[in-house]
Amino acid sequence: MSEAEEREGVVMYWRPGCVFCMNLRLSLLFTRLRYTKRNIWRDEDAAAFVRSVADGNETVPTVTVAGHVMVNPSKRQLLDAVRTHAPHLLAP
């Protein structure tokens, strides 16, 4: 996914072993939402971004929806943000 597509789409910043990340990813399995995953343990730029929006912490999942940042959102919060900022991503 290109940088422009990431700015206009959904990006989930996660790390292995994170129960909150796993729960959010599982809850999205049966939605039509397509998103990019970025592992903060393998991508230093992703880790730096998360720290920049989470008070210096590597709190995951952190999700961006068309550039709008949410730290540890619920499925409902995430889908509401998509409906508001990028409704085309839920189109059939």
Backbone hydrogen bonds, N-H to C=O, Kabsch-Sander energy under -0.5 kcal/mol:
donor,donor_aa,acceptor,acceptor_aa,energy
6,E,2,S,-2.3
7,R,3,E,-2.1
8,E,4,A,-1.6
9,G,5,E,-1.5
11,V,64,T,-2.1
12,M,36,T,-3.4
13,Y,11,V,-0.6
13,Y,62,T,-3.4
14,W,12,M,-0.5
14,W,38,R,-2.3
18,C,15,R,-1.5
19,V,17,G,-0.7
22,M,18,C,-2.3
23,N,19,V,-2.6
24,L,20,F,-2.1
25,R,21,C,-2.8
26,L,22,M,-2.7
27,S,23,N,-2.3
28,L,24,L,-1.2
29,L,26,L,-1.2
31,T,28,L,-1.7
36,T,10,V,-2.5
38,R,12,M,-2.7
40,I,14,W,-3.0
40,I,38,R,-0.6
42,R,39,N,-1.2
43,D,39,N,-1.4
44,E,42,R,-0.5
47,A,43,D,-2.3
48,A,44,E,-2.6
49,F,45,D,-2.2
50,V,46,A,-2.4
51,R,47,A,-2.5
52,S,48,A,-2.0
53,V,49,F,-1.2
53,V,50,V,-0.8
54,A,50,V,-1.2
56,G,51,R,-2.6
57,N,54,A,-2.2
59,T,57,N,-0.7
62,T,13,Y,-1.5
63,V,70,M,-3.2
64,T,11,V,-2.4
65,V,68,H,-2.7
66,A,9,G,-3.4
66,A,64,T,-0.5
68,H,65,V,-2.2
70,M,63,V,-2.7
72,N,61,P,-3.7
72,N,70,M,-0.6
78,L,74,S,-2.4
79,L,75,K,-2.9
80,D,76,R,-2.6
81,A,77,Q,-2.1
82,V,78,L,-2.2
83,R,79,L,-2.5
84,T,80,D,-1.8
85,H,81,A,-3.3
86,A,82,V,-2.4
89,L,86,A,-2.1
90,L,87,P,-1.9
91,A,88,H,-0.9
